Amino acid sequence: MAKKNDTLFWFLQDAPLSNCGGGGTCGTCIVEVVEGKEFLSPRTDKEKEILKKKPKTWRLACQTAVGKHDSRGQLIIQQLPEWKAHEWE
C-alpha cells in the first residue's frame, strides 16, 4: 500500500531499472501510466525537461510521487522497453 509521497521508483525497486540514483537526470526509469494518473503528483520541472517531447502518459518513476490524502484506487504502470523510449528522442 502506498504512503503519501512514495515515488513510483520505490515500488519498482525489484525491477531492472537503471537510474541516476533518483535524481531525475538520466531518464532510464521512464514508465507509462496506464491507469490512475489522478493518484500521482504533477510532473516535476526535471520531468518536464526530460519528457518534453514524450507522451503525457510517460513519467519518471524516480520523480513521481504516489498518493493523495484519503485517496484510494488502482494505479497501473508499465515499464517501457529501452528501445521504445529511444524512439521518441
N, CA, C and O atoms as CSV, one atom per row, in Angstrom:
chain,resi,resn,atom,element,x,y,z
A,1,MET,N,N,0.844,-1.180,0.000
A,1,MET,CA,C,0.000,0.000,0.000
A,1,MET,C,C,0.888,1.241,0.000
A,1,MET,O,O,1.857,1.334,0.754
A,2,ALA,N,N,0.543,2.170,-0.844
A,2,ALA,CA,C,1.340,3.388,-0.972
A,2,ALA,C,C,1.103,4.332,0.187
A,2,ALA,O,O,-0.022,4.521,0.651
A,3,LYS,N,N,2.198,4.918,0.640
A,3,LYS,CA,C,2.105,6.018,1.593
A,3,LYS,C,C,2.252,7.298,0.792
A,3,LYS,O,O,2.922,7.314,-0.240
A,4,LYS,N,N,1.638,8.359,1.257
A,4,LYS,CA,C,1.706,9.628,0.545
A,4,LYS,C,C,3.165,10.009,0.293
A,4,LYS,O,O,4.003,9.929,1.191
A,5,ASN,N,N,3.446,10.413,-0.910
A,5,ASN,CA,C,4.755,10.883,-1.371
A,5,ASN,C,C,5.783,9.787,-1.637
A,5,ASN,O,O,6.929,10.105,-1.956
A,6,ASP,N,N,5.419,8.506,-1.517
A,6,ASP,CA,C,6.315,7.465,-2.017
A,6,ASP,C,C,6.411,7.664,-3.528
A,6,ASP,O,O,5.430,8.047,-4.166
A,7,THR,N,N,7.586,7.408,-4.103
A,7,THR,CA,C,7.716,7.537,-5.554
A,7,THR,C,C,7.455,6.197,-6.219
A,7,THR,O,O,7.554,5.147,-5.584
A,8,LEU,N,N,7.121,6.241,-7.503
A,8,LEU,CA,C,6.934,5.005,-8.256
A,8,LEU,C,C,8.203,4.173,-8.214
A,8,LEU,O,O,8.139,2.944,-8.167
A,9,PHE,N,N,9.349,4.825,-8.230
A,9,PHE,CA,C,10.620,4.114,-8.198
A,9,PHE,C,C,10.724,3.224,-6.963
A,9,PHE,O,O,11.275,2.125,-7.031
A,10,TRP,N,N,10.199,3.696,-5.842
A,10,TRP,CA,C,10.230,2.914,-4.602
A,10,TRP,C,C,9.506,1.590,-4.800
A,10,TRP,O,O,9.952,0.557,-4.302
A,11,PHE,N,N,8.388,1.614,-5.527
A,11,PHE,CA,C,7.619,0.398,-5.779
A,11,PHE,C,C,8.297,-0.511,-6.789
A,11,PHE,O,O,8.029,-1.712,-6.818
A,12,LEU,N,N,9.164,0.042,-7.613
A,12,LEU,CA,C,9.816,-0.717,-8.675
A,12,LEU,C,C,11.241,-1.121,-8.329
A,12,LEU,O,O,12.017,-1.453,-9.225
A,13,GLN,N,N,11.593,-1.101,-7.079
A,13,GLN,CA,C,12.970,-1.401,-6.681
A,13,GLN,C,C,13.440,-2.764,-7.154
A,13,GLN,O,O,14.630,-2.950,-7.411
A,14,ASP,N,N,12.533,-3.718,-7.274
A,14,ASP,CA,C,12.923,-5.048,-7.733
A,14,ASP,C,C,12.965,-5.154,-9.257
A,14,ASP,O,O,13.435,-6.155,-9.799
A,15,ALA,N,N,12.477,-4.129,-9.945
A,15,ALA,CA,C,12.507,-4.132,-11.407
A,15,ALA,C,C,13.913,-3.745,-11.873
A,15,ALA,O,O,14.615,-3.002,-11.187
A,16,PRO,N,N,14.320,-4.247,-13.036
A,16,PRO,CA,C,15.668,-3.944,-13.532
A,16,PRO,C,C,15.756,-2.550,-14.155
A,16,PRO,O,O,15.976,-2.419,-15.359
A,17,LEU,N,N,15.586,-1.520,-13.343
A,17,LEU,CA,C,15.685,-0.143,-13.826
A,17,LEU,C,C,17.084,0.388,-13.564
A,17,LEU,O,O,17.562,0.358,-12.430
A,18,SER,N,N,17.730,0.868,-14.597
A,18,SER,CA,C,18.972,1.610,-14.394
A,18,SER,C,C,18.556,3.004,-13.988
A,18,SER,O,O,17.470,3.455,-14.351
A,19,ASN,N,N,19.398,3.695,-13.241
A,19,ASN,CA,C,18.985,5.037,-12.838
A,19,ASN,C,C,20.161,5.883,-12.405
A,19,ASN,O,O,21.296,5.416,-12.308
A,20,CYS,N,N,19.857,7.127,-12.149
A,20,CYS,CA,C,20.849,8.116,-11.723
A,20,CYS,C,C,20.793,8.302,-10.211
A,20,CYS,O,O,21.228,9.329,-9.691
A,21,GLY,N,N,20.262,7.316,-9.514
A,21,GLY,CA,C,20.139,7.426,-8.068
A,21,GLY,C,C,18.927,8.238,-7.642
A,21,GLY,O,O,18.876,8.734,-6.516
A,22,GLY,N,N,17.958,8.378,-8.524
A,22,GLY,CA,C,16.739,9.099,-8.183
A,22,GLY,C,C,16.797,10.590,-8.410
A,22,GLY,O,O,15.925,11.323,-7.944
A,23,GLY,N,N,17.817,11.056,-9.123
A,23,GLY,CA,C,17.977,12.486,-9.333
A,23,GLY,C,C,17.175,13.076,-10.475
A,23,GLY,O,O,17.133,14.294,-10.645
A,24,GLY,N,N,16.539,12.219,-11.259
A,24,GLY,CA,C,15.729,12.713,-12.366
A,24,GLY,C,C,16.529,13.265,-13.525
A,24,GLY,O,O,16.061,14.161,-14.229
A,25,THR,N,N,17.738,12.741,-13.737
A,25,THR,CA,C,18.587,13.292,-14.792
A,25,THR,C,C,18.862,12.342,-15.953
A,25,THR,O,O,19.266,12.796,-17.024
A,26,CYS,N,N,18.657,11.038,-15.776
A,26,CYS,CA,C,19.059,10.109,-16.834
A,26,CYS,C,C,17.905,9.641,-17.718
A,26,CYS,O,O,18.126,9.309,-18.883
A,27,GLY,N,N,16.699,9.605,-17.199
A,27,GLY,CA,C,15.549,9.186,-17.990
A,27,GLY,C,C,15.405,7.697,-18.191
A,27,GLY,O,O,14.584,7.271,-19.003
A,28,THR,N,N,16.173,6.890,-17.483
A,28,THR,CA,C,16.086,5.444,-17.685
A,28,THR,C,C,14.974,4.780,-16.881
A,28,THR,O,O,14.720,3.589,-17.058
A,29,CYS,N,N,14.319,5.510,-16.019
A,29,CYS,CA,C,13.226,4.923,-15.230
A,29,CYS,C,C,11.867,5.361,-15.769
A,29,CYS,O,O,10.893,5.434,-15.020
A,30,ILE,N,N,11.802,5.654,-17.070
A,30,ILE,CA,C,10.535,6.070,-17.677
A,30,ILE,C,C,9.529,4.925,-17.600
A,30,ILE,O,O,9.830,3.779,-17.933
A,31,VAL,N,N,8.334,5.271,-17.152
A,31,VAL,CA,C,7.221,4.328,-17.128
A,31,VAL,C,C,6.033,4.987,-17.815
A,31,VAL,O,O,5.972,6.210,-17.942
A,32,GLU,N,N,5.097,4.165,-18.253
A,32,GLU,CA,C,3.861,4.684,-18.826
A,32,GLU,C,C,2.736,4.443,-17.838
A,32,GLU,O,O,2.564,3.328,-17.346
A,33,VAL,N,N,1.975,5.479,-17.547
A,33,VAL,CA,C,0.832,5.364,-16.645
A,33,VAL,C,C,-0.363,4.929,-17.487
A,33,VAL,O,O,-0.859,5.680,-18.327
A,34,VAL,N,N,-0.812,3.700,-17.242
A,34,VAL,CA,C,-1.926,3.136,-17.992
A,34,VAL,C,C,-3.252,3.545,-17.357
A,34,VAL,O,O,-4.225,3.834,-18.053
A,35,GLU,N,N,-3.275,3.564,-16.038
A,35,GLU,CA,C,-4.495,3.915,-15.307
A,35,GLU,C,C,-4.122,4.525,-13.965
A,35,GLU,O,O,-3.146,4.102,-13.346
A,36,GLY,N,N,-4.879,5.508,-13.509
A,36,GLY,CA,C,-4.692,6.072,-12.180
A,36,GLY,C,C,-3.846,7.323,-12.098
A,36,GLY,O,O,-3.302,7.623,-11.036
A,37,LYS,N,N,-3.717,8.065,-13.192
A,37,LYS,CA,C,-2.867,9.264,-13.167
A,37,LYS,C,C,-3.327,10.280,-12.133
A,37,LYS,O,O,-2.537,11.113,-11.687
A,38,GLU,N,N,-4.596,10.219,-11.748
A,38,GLU,CA,C,-5.121,11.153,-10.750
A,38,GLU,C,C,-4.531,10.928,-9.362
A,38,GLU,O,O,-4.680,11.776,-8.482
A,39,PHE,N,N,-3.863,9.791,-9.157
A,39,PHE,CA,C,-3.245,9.490,-7.868
A,39,PHE,C,C,-1.779,9.913,-7.812
A,39,PHE,O,O,-1.100,9.675,-6.813
A,40,LEU,N,N,-1.294,10.537,-8.877
A,40,LEU,CA,C,0.120,10.901,-8.973
A,40,LEU,C,C,0.314,12.410,-8.877
A,40,LEU,O,O,-0.577,13.199,-9.193
A,41,SER,N,N,1.496,12.776,-8.436
A,41,SER,CA,C,1.865,14.193,-8.377
A,41,SER,C,C,1.977,14.752,-9.794
A,41,SER,O,O,2.152,13.990,-10.745
A,42,PRO,N,N,1.877,16.072,-9.943
A,42,PRO,CA,C,2.124,16.676,-11.258
A,42,PRO,C,C,3.586,16.458,-11.667
A,42,PRO,O,O,4.436,16.191,-10.817
A,43,ARG,N,N,3.875,16.570,-12.954
A,43,ARG,CA,C,5.259,16.443,-13.428
A,43,ARG,C,C,6.134,17.494,-12.756
A,43,ARG,O,O,5.750,18.656,-12.630
A,44,THR,N,N,7.313,17.064,-12.330
A,44,THR,CA,C,8.287,17.992,-11.751
A,44,THR,C,C,8.967,18.764,-12.878
A,44,THR,O,O,8.810,18.424,-14.050
A,45,ASP,N,N,9.716,19.793,-12.527
A,45,ASP,CA,C,10.459,20.551,-13.544
A,45,ASP,C,C,11.441,19.646,-14.284
A,45,ASP,O,O,11.628,19.789,-15.492
A,46,LYS,N,N,12.071,18.713,-13.560
A,46,LYS,CA,C,13.008,17.782,-14.199
A,46,LYS,C,C,12.278,16.899,-15.203
A,46,LYS,O,O,12.778,16.656,-16.301
A,47,GLU,N,N,11.088,16.416,-14.823
A,47,GLU,CA,C,10.301,15.600,-15.752
A,47,GLU,C,C,9.889,16.411,-16.978
A,47,GLU,O,O,9.956,15.922,-18.105
A,48,LYS,N,N,9.468,17.636,-16.755
A,48,LYS,CA,C,9.051,18.483,-17.879
A,48,LYS,C,C,10.179,18.647,-18.884
A,48,LYS,O,O,9.936,18.656,-20.090
A,49,GLU,N,N,11.401,18.774,-18.405
A,49,GLU,CA,C,12.552,18.933,-19.297
A,49,GLU,C,C,12.870,17.632,-20.035
A,49,GLU,O,O,12.993,17.626,-21.260
A,50,ILE,N,N,13.002,16.537,-19.295
A,50,ILE,CA,C,13.391,15.259,-19.902
A,50,ILE,C,C,12.287,14.692,-20.789
A,50,ILE,O,O,12.571,14.080,-21.819
A,51,LEU,N,N,11.039,14.893,-20.397
A,51,LEU,CA,C,9.912,14.288,-21.112
A,51,LEU,C,C,9.155,15.272,-22.008
A,51,LEU,O,O,8.018,15.001,-22.393
A,52,LYS,N,N,9.763,16.393,-22.338
A,52,LYS,CA,C,9.030,17.444,-23.059
A,52,LYS,C,C,8.490,17.000,-24.414
A,52,LYS,O,O,7.477,17.533,-24.866
A,53,LYS,N,N,9.129,16.051,-25.069
A,53,LYS,CA,C,8.645,15.566,-26.372
A,53,LYS,C,C,8.024,14.175,-26.273
A,53,LYS,O,O,7.777,13.522,-27.287
A,54,LYS,N,N,7.781,13.738,-25.066
A,54,LYS,CA,C,7.228,12.401,-24.838
A,54,LYS,C,C,5.721,12.491,-24.580
A,54,LYS,O,O,5.222,13.563,-24.237
A,55,PRO,N,N,4.996,11.390,-24.738
A,55,PRO,CA,C,3.566,11.393,-24.438
A,55,PRO,C,C,3.300,11.792,-22.981
A,55,PRO,O,O,4.117,11.529,-22.098
A,56,LYS,N,N,2.165,12.419,-22.746
A,56,LYS,CA,C,1.800,12.886,-21.399
A,56,LYS,C,C,1.633,11.731,-20.414
A,56,LYS,O,O,1.658,11.947,-19.203
A,57,THR,N,N,1.464,10.520,-20.912
A,57,THR,CA,C,1.299,9.359,-20.030
A,57,THR,C,C,2.635,8.827,-19.517
A,57,THR,O,O,2.651,7.942,-18.662
A,58,TRP,N,N,3.747,9.345,-20.018
A,58,TRP,CA,C,5.062,8.892,-19.579
A,58,TRP,C,C,5.513,9.712,-18.387
A,58,TRP,O,O,5.329,10.928,-18.347
A,59,ARG,N,N,6.108,9.027,-17.410
A,59,ARG,CA,C,6.609,9.686,-16.199
A,59,ARG,C,C,7.967,9.106,-15.833
A,59,ARG,O,O,8.315,8.003,-16.254
A,60,LEU,N,N,8.733,9.857,-15.045
A,60,LEU,CA,C,9.974,9.338,-14.464
A,60,LEU,C,C,9.599,8.740,-13.113
A,60,LEU,O,O,9.102,9.444,-12.234
A,61,ALA,N,N,9.834,7.460,-12.951
A,61,ALA,CA,C,9.443,6.783,-11.709
A,61,ALA,C,C,10.117,7.402,-10.489
A,61,ALA,O,O,9.535,7.430,-9.405
A,62,CYS,N,N,11.333,7.896,-10.659
A,62,CYS,CA,C,12.065,8.449,-9.511
A,62,CYS,C,C,11.538,9.809,-9.073
A,62,CYS,O,O,11.854,10.266,-7.974
A,63,GLN,N,N,10.745,10.457,-9.905
A,63,GLN,CA,C,10.255,11.802,-9.606
A,63,GLN,C,C,8.759,11.852,-9.308
A,63,GLN,O,O,8.255,12.869,-8.831
A,64,THR,N,N,8.056,10.774,-9.584
A,64,THR,CA,C,6.600,10.767,-9.492
A,64,THR,C,C,6.134,10.272,-8.133
A,64,THR,O,O,6.300,9.099,-7.797
A,65,ALA,N,N,5.552,11.174,-7.358
A,65,ALA,CA,C,5.029,10.806,-6.038
A,65,ALA,C,C,3.644,10.185,-6.192
A,65,ALA,O,O,2.837,10.608,-7.019
A,66,VAL,N,N,3.395,9.163,-5.365
A,66,VAL,CA,C,2.134,8.429,-5.395
A,66,VAL,C,C,1.313,8.791,-4.173
A,66,VAL,O,O,1.851,8.945,-3.077
A,67,GLY,N,N,0.019,8.926,-4.361
A,67,GLY,CA,C,-0.894,9.080,-3.236
A,67,GLY,C,C,-1.252,10.506,-2.916
A,67,GLY,O,O,-0.421,11.414,-2.960
A,68,LYS,N,N,-2.495,10.671,-2.598
A,68,LYS,CA,C,-3.016,11.933,-2.107
A,68,LYS,C,C,-3.797,11.593,-0.852
A,68,LYS,O,O,-4.257,10.462,-0.694
A,69,HIS,N,N,-3.948,12.534,0.019
A,69,HIS,CA,C,-4.616,12.291,1.292
A,69,HIS,C,C,-5.989,11.649,1.061
A,69,HIS,O,O,-6.802,12.150,0.283
A,70,ASP,N,N,-6.224,10.550,1.743
A,70,ASP,CA,C,-7.501,9.824,1.689
A,70,ASP,C,C,-7.911,9.374,0.292
A,70,ASP,O,O,-9.104,9.270,0.009
A,71,SER,N,N,-6.956,9.108,-0.578
A,71,SER,CA,C,-7.310,8.620,-1.912
A,71,SER,C,C,-7.077,7.118,-1.986
A,71,SER,O,O,-6.118,6.584,-1.429
A,72,ARG,N,N,-7.971,6.466,-2.680
A,72,ARG,CA,C,-7.856,5.028,-2.900
A,72,ARG,C,C,-8.219,4.743,-4.349
A,72,ARG,O,O,-9.081,5.406,-4.927
A,73,GLY,N,N,-7.562,3.766,-4.922
A,73,GLY,CA,C,-7.873,3.398,-6.291
A,73,GLY,C,C,-6.771,2.550,-6.881
A,73,GLY,O,O,-5.819,2.169,-6.199
A,74,GLN,N,N,-6.914,2.268,-8.135
A,74,GLN,CA,C,-5.975,1.397,-8.824
A,74,GLN,C,C,-5.022,2.220,-9.680
A,74,GLN,O,O,-5.430,3.142,-10.388
A,75,LEU,N,N,-3.761,1.871,-9.600
A,75,LEU,CA,C,-2.725,2.503,-10.404
A,75,LEU,C,C,-2.048,1.408,-11.211
A,75,LEU,O,O,-1.528,0.444,-10.651
A,76,ILE,N,N,-2.056,1.560,-12.515
A,76,ILE,CA,C,-1.400,0.583,-13.389
A,76,ILE,C,C,-0.329,1.320,-14.178
A,76,ILE,O,O,-0.613,2.289,-14.883
A,77,ILE,N,N,0.901,0.850,-14.048
A,77,ILE,CA,C,2.008,1.424,-14.808
A,77,ILE,C,C,2.702,0.322,-15.580
A,77,ILE,O,O,2.620,-0.854,-15.227
A,78,GLN,N,N,3.379,0.718,-16.628
A,78,GLN,CA,C,4.119,-0.231,-17.447
A,78,GLN,C,C,5.516,0.317,-17.660
A,78,GLN,O,O,5.692,1.461,-18.078
A,79,GLN,N,N,6.494,-0.502,-17.372
A,79,GLN,CA,C,7.874,-0.096,-17.640
A,79,GLN,C,C,8.099,-0.168,-19.145
A,79,GLN,O,O,7.748,-1.161,-19.782
A,80,LEU,N,N,8.678,0.872,-19.707
A,80,LEU,CA,C,8.904,0.899,-21.149
A,80,LEU,C,C,10.202,0.202,-21.504
A,80,LEU,O,O,11.209,0.371,-20.816
A,81,PRO,N,N,10.186,-0.585,-22.579
A,81,PRO,CA,C,11.451,-1.150,-23.040
A,81,PRO,C,C,12.356,-0.013,-23.497
A,81,PRO,O,O,11.878,0.992,-24.023
A,82,GLU,N,N,13.641,-0.167,-23.300
A,82,GLU,CA,C,14.592,0.904,-23.614
A,82,GLU,C,C,14.466,1.384,-25.058
A,82,GLU,O,O,14.549,2.583,-25.323
A,83,TRP,N,N,14.266,0.462,-25.983
A,83,TRP,CA,C,14.172,0.855,-27.392
A,83,TRP,C,C,12.978,1.766,-27.637
A,83,TRP,O,O,13.052,2.665,-28.474
A,84,LYS,N,N,11.888,1.550,-26.927
A,84,LYS,CA,C,10.690,2.367,-27.125
A,84,LYS,C,C,10.931,3.800,-26.656
A,84,LYS,O,O,10.499,4.753,-27.305
A,85,ALA,N,N,11.609,3.942,-25.548
A,85,ALA,CA,C,11.915,5.279,-25.033
A,85,ALA,C,C,12.813,6.036,-26.010
A,85,ALA,O,O,12.644,7.240,-26.206
A,86,HIS,N,N,13.759,5.338,-26.617
A,86,HIS,CA,C,14.688,5.993,-27.543
A,86,HIS,C,C,14.031,6.364,-28.866
A,86,HIS,O,O,14.508,7.265,-29.556
A,87,GLU,N,N,12.944,5.685,-29.233
A,87,GLU,CA,C,12.224,6.022,-30.458
A,87,GLU,C,C,11.731,7.458,-30.444
A,87,GLU,O,O,11.596,8.085,-31.495
A,88,TRP,N,N,11.462,7.980,-29.252
A,88,TRP,CA,C,10.845,9.300,-29.128
A,88,TRP,C,C,11.859,10.425,-29.031
A,88,TRP,O,O,11.456,11.586,-28.963
A,89,GLU,N,N,13.120,10.147,-29.021
A,89,GLU,CA,C,14.125,11.205,-28.864
A,89,GLU,C,C,14.213,12.087,-30.079
A,89,GLU,O,O,15.010,13.025,-30.105
